[in-house]
Amino acid sequence: MSKLIDKLTTINKGIPKPMGFNMAHAASKGRMAIVVKITDCENTAGINIKGADSVLLQPVAALPVKTLQKVVKTLTGCAWGLWLIPGEETAEAVKVGADFAVFTLESHASSLMDTGKLGKILKVDSTLTDSTLRLLGEVPADAILIDDPALETEPLSVAQILLIQRFTSVWNKPVLAALPSSLSAEDLKAVYMAGVDGIVIQTKLETLAERLIDLGEQLTDMGLPPRKKGKTEALVPFAHFKPDQPPDEEDEEDEEDEE
Protein backbone atom coordinates (compact mmCIF):
# COMPACT_ATOMS: atom_id res chain seq x y z
CA MET A 1 0.00 0.00 0.00
CA SER A 2 1.01 3.62 -0.51
CA LYS A 3 3.01 4.97 2.45
CA LEU A 4 0.92 8.12 2.58
CA ILE A 5 -2.39 6.25 2.35
CA ASP A 6 -1.21 3.84 5.04
CA LYS A 7 -0.43 6.75 7.40
CA LEU A 8 -3.69 8.54 6.63
CA THR A 9 -5.67 5.35 7.19
CA THR A 10 -4.08 4.89 10.61
CA ILE A 11 -5.02 8.47 11.56
CA ASN A 12 -8.51 8.09 10.11
CA LYS A 13 -9.26 4.91 12.05
CA GLY A 14 -7.66 6.23 15.22
CA ILE A 15 -4.55 5.07 17.03
CA PRO A 16 -5.40 2.13 19.34
CA LYS A 17 -5.60 3.08 23.01
CA PRO A 18 -2.46 1.98 24.89
CA MET A 19 -2.52 -0.23 27.97
CA GLY A 20 -0.50 -0.06 31.16
CA PHE A 21 1.05 2.75 33.17
CA ASN A 22 2.05 4.87 30.17
CA MET A 23 -1.48 5.41 28.88
CA ALA A 24 -1.48 9.21 29.23
CA HIS A 25 1.91 9.58 27.57
CA ALA A 26 1.28 7.13 24.72
CA ALA A 27 -2.15 8.58 23.92
CA SER A 28 -0.52 11.84 22.82
CA LYS A 29 1.61 10.17 20.17
CA GLY A 30 0.79 10.68 16.50
CA ARG A 31 -0.20 13.76 14.55
CA MET A 32 -1.96 14.80 11.37
CA ALA A 33 -0.01 14.16 8.18
CA ILE A 34 1.80 17.01 6.41
CA VAL A 35 2.01 17.04 2.61
CA VAL A 36 3.99 19.76 0.83
CA LYS A 37 2.71 20.80 -2.59
CA ILE A 38 5.31 22.00 -5.08
CA THR A 39 4.38 23.59 -8.40
CA ASP A 40 7.85 24.80 -9.43
CA CYS A 41 8.89 21.20 -9.95
CA GLU A 42 12.07 21.82 -11.94
CA ASN A 43 13.70 23.97 -9.24
CA THR A 44 13.73 21.68 -6.23
CA ALA A 45 17.52 21.32 -5.91
CA GLY A 46 18.58 21.86 -2.29
CA ILE A 47 15.02 21.84 -0.98
CA ASN A 48 14.66 20.95 2.71
CA ILE A 49 11.54 18.86 3.30
CA LYS A 50 12.46 17.47 6.71
CA GLY A 51 9.28 17.13 8.73
CA ALA A 52 7.02 16.50 5.75
CA ASP A 53 5.34 13.12 5.40
CA SER A 54 4.99 13.43 1.62
CA VAL A 55 5.54 15.78 -1.28
CA LEU A 56 2.92 16.43 -3.97
CA LEU A 57 4.30 17.56 -7.32
CA GLN A 58 1.85 19.63 -9.35
CA PRO A 59 3.59 20.66 -12.58
CA VAL A 60 1.96 23.21 -14.85
CA ALA A 61 2.44 20.84 -17.78
CA ALA A 62 3.17 17.13 -17.96
CA LEU A 63 6.85 16.46 -17.29
CA PRO A 64 8.90 14.05 -19.41
CA VAL A 65 9.92 10.91 -17.52
CA LYS A 66 13.61 11.89 -17.52
CA THR A 67 12.84 15.31 -16.06
CA LEU A 68 10.59 13.76 -13.44
CA GLN A 69 13.33 11.33 -12.47
CA LYS A 70 15.75 14.22 -11.88
CA VAL A 71 13.19 16.01 -9.72
CA VAL A 72 12.51 12.90 -7.65
CA LYS A 73 16.23 12.52 -6.82
CA THR A 74 16.05 15.80 -4.89
CA LEU A 75 13.28 14.38 -2.66
CA THR A 76 15.46 11.76 -0.97
CA GLY A 77 13.86 9.96 1.95
CA CYS A 78 10.33 11.27 1.39
CA ALA A 79 7.37 9.60 -0.28
CA TRP A 80 6.10 11.68 -3.16
CA GLY A 81 3.09 11.84 -5.42
CA LEU A 82 2.07 13.38 -8.73
CA TRP A 83 -0.94 15.56 -9.54
CA LEU A 84 -2.15 14.14 -12.83
CA ILE A 85 -3.09 16.53 -15.58
CA PRO A 86 -6.43 15.51 -17.19
CA GLY A 87 -5.59 12.95 -19.85
CA GLU A 88 -2.32 11.94 -18.22
CA GLU A 89 -2.10 8.25 -17.34
CA THR A 90 -0.91 6.85 -14.00
CA ALA A 91 1.59 4.65 -15.85
CA GLU A 92 4.11 7.50 -15.91
CA ALA A 93 3.81 8.00 -12.14
CA VAL A 94 4.20 4.28 -11.51
CA LYS A 95 7.21 4.12 -13.81
CA VAL A 96 9.21 6.64 -11.77
CA GLY A 97 8.19 5.27 -8.38
CA ALA A 98 5.42 7.59 -7.21
CA ASP A 99 3.78 6.70 -3.92
CA PHE A 100 0.43 8.21 -4.87
CA ALA A 101 -1.34 10.20 -7.58
CA VAL A 102 -3.98 12.91 -7.38
CA PHE A 103 -6.66 12.85 -10.05
CA THR A 104 -9.84 14.78 -10.78
CA LEU A 105 -13.29 13.82 -12.02
CA GLU A 106 -12.06 14.82 -15.50
CA SER A 107 -9.29 12.20 -15.43
CA HIS A 108 -9.57 9.16 -17.69
CA ALA A 109 -11.38 6.33 -15.93
CA SER A 110 -8.82 3.89 -17.35
CA SER A 111 -6.06 5.62 -15.39
CA LEU A 112 -7.56 4.28 -12.15
CA MET A 113 -7.32 0.64 -13.15
CA ASP A 114 -4.44 -1.71 -12.31
CA THR A 115 -2.36 0.90 -10.52
CA GLY A 116 -0.70 -1.59 -8.19
CA LYS A 117 0.40 -0.08 -4.87
CA LEU A 118 -0.05 3.47 -6.13
CA GLY A 119 -2.35 5.43 -3.82
CA LYS A 120 -5.28 7.11 -5.58
CA ILE A 121 -6.47 10.47 -4.26
CA LEU A 122 -9.49 12.26 -5.73
CA LYS A 123 -9.48 16.07 -5.72
CA VAL A 124 -12.85 17.60 -4.81
CA ASP A 125 -14.15 21.14 -4.31
CA SER A 126 -17.34 23.12 -3.70
CA THR A 127 -18.43 22.85 -7.35
CA LEU A 128 -19.38 19.23 -6.76
CA THR A 129 -23.15 18.83 -6.96
CA ASP A 130 -25.11 17.09 -4.22
CA SER A 131 -26.07 14.25 -6.56
CA THR A 132 -22.42 13.61 -7.44
CA LEU A 133 -21.45 13.93 -3.79
CA ARG A 134 -23.82 11.09 -2.87
CA LEU A 135 -22.02 8.84 -5.37
CA LEU A 136 -18.54 9.76 -4.16
CA GLY A 137 -18.12 6.44 -2.40
CA GLU A 138 -18.41 4.63 -5.73
CA VAL A 139 -15.16 6.19 -7.00
CA PRO A 140 -12.21 3.75 -6.63
CA ALA A 141 -10.10 6.20 -4.63
CA ASP A 142 -8.15 5.62 -1.41
CA ALA A 143 -8.61 9.20 -0.16
CA ILE A 144 -9.96 12.60 -1.16
CA LEU A 145 -8.22 15.97 -1.26
CA ILE A 146 -10.42 18.98 -0.56
CA ASP A 147 -8.77 21.74 -2.60
CA ASP A 148 -10.97 24.81 -2.82
CA PRO A 149 -10.25 28.57 -3.05
CA ALA A 150 -12.70 29.10 -0.21
CA LEU A 151 -10.21 27.47 2.18
CA GLU A 152 -7.34 29.82 1.34
CA THR A 153 -8.20 32.50 3.93
CA GLU A 154 -7.67 32.46 7.68
CA PRO A 155 -8.69 32.36 10.44
CA LEU A 156 -11.16 29.71 9.40
CA SER A 157 -14.83 30.58 9.52
CA VAL A 158 -17.83 28.41 10.36
CA ALA A 159 -18.65 28.33 6.63
CA GLN A 160 -15.20 26.93 5.85
CA ILE A 161 -15.54 24.19 8.46
CA LEU A 162 -18.98 23.32 7.06
CA LEU A 163 -17.46 23.09 3.59
CA ILE A 164 -15.00 20.52 4.92
CA GLN A 165 -17.76 18.60 6.71
CA ARG A 166 -19.80 18.51 3.52
CA PHE A 167 -17.26 15.97 2.29
CA THR A 168 -16.16 14.26 5.50
CA SER A 169 -19.81 13.53 6.33
CA VAL A 170 -20.20 11.24 3.31
CA TRP A 171 -16.66 9.89 2.91
CA ASN A 172 -15.44 7.24 5.34
CA LYS A 173 -11.91 6.94 4.00
CA PRO A 174 -8.94 9.28 4.65
CA VAL A 175 -9.31 13.00 3.93
CA LEU A 176 -6.68 15.59 2.99
CA ALA A 177 -7.35 19.33 2.83
CA ALA A 178 -5.32 22.06 1.12
CA LEU A 179 -4.97 24.81 3.74
CA PRO A 180 -2.82 27.87 4.52
CA SER A 181 0.53 26.86 6.02
CA SER A 182 0.18 29.43 8.81
CA LEU A 183 -3.03 28.17 10.43
CA SER A 184 -3.28 28.64 14.18
CA ALA A 185 -3.28 25.70 16.58
CA GLU A 186 -7.00 26.32 17.20
CA ASP A 187 -7.83 26.16 13.48
CA LEU A 188 -5.72 23.03 13.03
CA LYS A 189 -7.67 21.31 15.79
CA ALA A 190 -10.99 22.46 14.32
CA VAL A 191 -10.00 21.01 10.96
CA TYR A 192 -8.95 17.73 12.52
CA MET A 193 -12.16 17.46 14.53
CA ALA A 194 -14.09 18.13 11.29
CA GLY A 195 -12.65 14.91 9.89
CA VAL A 196 -9.40 15.89 8.14
CA ASP A 197 -6.49 13.46 8.54
CA GLY A 198 -3.75 15.42 6.80
CA ILE A 199 -3.10 18.90 5.43
CA VAL A 200 -1.56 19.93 2.13
CA ILE A 201 0.43 23.15 2.33
CA GLN A 202 2.18 25.34 -0.23
CA THR A 203 4.66 28.02 0.74
CA LYS A 204 7.81 29.67 -0.59
CA LEU A 205 10.65 27.16 -0.88
CA GLU A 206 13.05 29.48 0.99
CA THR A 207 10.80 29.50 4.07
CA LEU A 208 9.57 25.91 3.80
CA ALA A 209 12.04 24.37 6.26
CA GLU A 210 11.16 26.84 9.01
CA ARG A 211 7.43 26.48 8.40
CA LEU A 212 7.64 22.69 8.55
CA ILE A 213 9.34 22.88 11.95
CA ASP A 214 6.66 25.20 13.36
CA LEU A 215 3.79 23.24 11.87
CA GLY A 216 5.22 19.95 13.04
CA GLU A 217 5.49 21.25 16.60
CA GLN A 218 1.91 22.54 16.54
CA LEU A 219 0.52 19.23 15.30
CA THR A 220 2.65 17.17 17.69
CA ASP A 221 1.47 19.25 20.66
CA MET A 222 -2.13 18.79 19.50
CA GLY A 223 -1.76 15.05 19.01
CA LEU A 224 -4.81 13.14 17.83
CA PRO A 225 -7.75 13.91 20.15
CA PRO A 226 -10.66 11.44 20.07
CA ARG A 227 -13.19 12.20 17.35
CA LYS A 228 -16.87 11.35 17.46
CA LYS A 229 -17.79 8.09 15.78
CA GLY A 230 -20.69 7.79 13.39
CA LYS A 231 -20.84 11.50 12.53
CA THR A 232 -21.32 10.66 8.85
CA GLU A 233 -24.60 8.92 9.47
CA ALA A 234 -25.78 11.69 11.79
CA LEU A 235 -25.07 14.56 9.40
CA VAL A 236 -26.35 13.12 6.15
CA PRO A 237 -29.05 10.49 6.64
CA PHE A 238 -29.75 8.76 3.34
CA ALA A 239 -33.17 7.15 2.85
CA HIS A 240 -32.95 3.77 1.18
CA PHE A 241 -36.46 3.88 -0.24
CA LYS A 242 -38.37 5.80 -2.86
CA PRO A 243 -40.69 8.59 -1.70
CA ASP A 244 -43.62 7.01 -3.48
CA GLN A 245 -42.91 3.52 -2.17
CA PRO A 246 -46.12 2.02 -0.75
CA PRO A 247 -46.18 0.94 2.92
CA ASP A 248 -45.52 -2.66 3.82
CA GLU A 249 -48.52 -4.98 3.95
CA GLU A 250 -47.83 -5.63 7.65
CA ASP A 251 -48.16 -1.90 8.37
CA GLU A 252 -51.51 -1.80 6.56
CA GLU A 253 -52.80 -4.76 8.57
CA ASP A 254 -51.72 -3.10 11.85
CA GLU A 255 -53.64 0.05 10.89
CA GLU A 256 -56.80 -1.99 10.11
CA ASP A 257 -56.57 -3.79 13.48
CA GLU A 258 -56.37 -0.48 15.32
CA GLU A 259 -59.60 0.66 13.61
C-alpha positions, 0 to 999 in steps of 0.5 A: 500500500502507498506509504501516505495512504497507510499513514492517513488510514491509521489516523482516520481509524484512530490510534489504538488506546495503549494499555498499562502505566504509560497510557497518558503519555502514549495517547498523545503520540501521532499527529496529522499528516503534512504534505507539501505541494510543489508547483515549481517542480524543476527547481527543487535542488537543495530543498529541505523537506524534513518534517514533511510526510509526503511531497505532492508535485503539481507541474503546470504541464506534464513532465517528461519521464527523464525530467521527473526522475531528476526532480525525484532525486532531490526528494530523498527519503520522502514519499512523493506523489504526482498531480495528474493533468487531465488525460495523463495516465498513471503509468508514468507515475508508476514508472518513476516510483510515485507513492500516490497520484492525485486525479480529478473527475475529469481524469480518464477512468482507465487511469484508475485501473491496475495501478498496483500499490499506487495510492489514488487520491481524488481532488474535490471542491465546492463545485461538486453537486449534491447528486455527485457527492452522494455517489462519491463512495463509488469512486475507486479512490483511497482518499480525497483531497479537498482543494478549494479557493474558499479554504485559502483565507484564515482564520477559518470561519464556520462556513469553511468548516462546514465546507470541509464537513460537507465531504467528511460527512459522506466519505469514510476513508482518509481526507486531505485538505489544502490549507494555509501553512500558517493556520493557528493551533486552534484552526488546526484542531478544528480542521482535525475534529471536522474529519481531516487526517492530513493537510496539504500546504504550499509556501515559498521554498526558501521559508519551507524548512522553518514552516515545517518545523513550526507546523510539526510542533503545533501538530505534535502538541495537539496530538490526535484527540478522540473524534466522534464516531458515526458523525457521517450517518448523523449529518447526512441520513440517506433514505434507502427507499423511494418517496412514493414507495407504498407501505408494507402490507404488515403496516396496513394490517396493523392500521386496520386492526387499530380501527 
